[in-house]
């Protein structure tokens, strides 16, 4: 199994809603990542978890709250988002941080209305 | 200025043509990745390189560490190769820095 599975694939939410994005991998990877990608732009790193601990937060607003409940699962909790937060949210994992190959999920396309 | 520069930004080709996409970076890296992103978003990892050359099917990736440059070649291109190709570098930390991507369209 070399898949990173993201759910849901699409999400529309209001600015007052609370929702969560989920990412799962069963490759035994110990590094997991959240990226945000706007149209026709490269992905931008948001968070990195290494061995279930948050190791990088790229100055992401607190309305985005990551959680890594175990080594296979990574969540991104969303609350009080703005329309400009609409984007493709990509999850990735790698065996460890540093030089290992990264595997990406299909992404969640988020629209904030 | 992006730390990872790709060229060209857009590329069109006829089926069967040999394609080259280039990537340059500014400082020493621990690894360079070539990724493919299809419309709809999912990213597929094609290669991870730290030196030399790798080949997988019709795809070849090379890296010159001294010149801080990498190329992705596609031989006998096919319309299904149409996608955005992204170069990403790792500077020995947790971060993967992405280039701006090359949008490739291959016409039959």
Boltz contact constraints between the chains, C-beta under 6 A:
constraints:
  - contact:
      token1: [A, 42]
      token2: [B, 98]
      max_distance: 6.0
  - contact:
      token1: [A, 42]
      token2: [B, 100]
      max_distance: 6.0
  - contact:
      token1: [A, 42]
      token2: [B, 101]
      max_distance: 6.0
  - contact:
      token1: [A, 43]
      token2: [B, 98]
      max_distance: 6.0
  - contact:
      token1: [A, 45]
      token2: [B, 95]
      max_distance: 6.0
  - contact:
      token1: [A, 48]
      token2: [B, 94]
      max_distance: 6.0
  - contact:
      token1: [A, 55]
      token2: [B, 94]
      max_distance: 6.0
  - contact:
      token1: [A, 56]
      token2: [B, 94]
      max_distance: 6.0
  - contact:
      token1: [A, 88]
      token2: [B, 41]
      max_distance: 6.0
  - contact:
      token1: [A, 97]
      token2: [B, 94]
      max_distance: 6.0
  - contact:
      token1: [A, 99]
      token2: [B, 30]
      max_distance: 6.0
  - contact:
      token1: [A, 99]
      token2: [B, 31]
      max_distance: 6.0
  - contact:
      token1: [A, 101]
      token2: [B, 45]
      max_distance: 6.0
  - contact:
      token1: [A, 101]
      token2: [B, 48]
      max_distance: 6.0
  - contact:
      token1: [A, 102]
      token2: [B, 45]
      max_distance: 6.0
  - contact:
      token1: [A, 104]
      token2: [B, 43]
      max_distance: 6.0
  - contact:
      token1: [A, 106]
      token2: [B, 42]
      max_distance: 6.0
  - contact:
      token1: [A, 107]
      token2: [B, 41]
      max_distance: 6.0
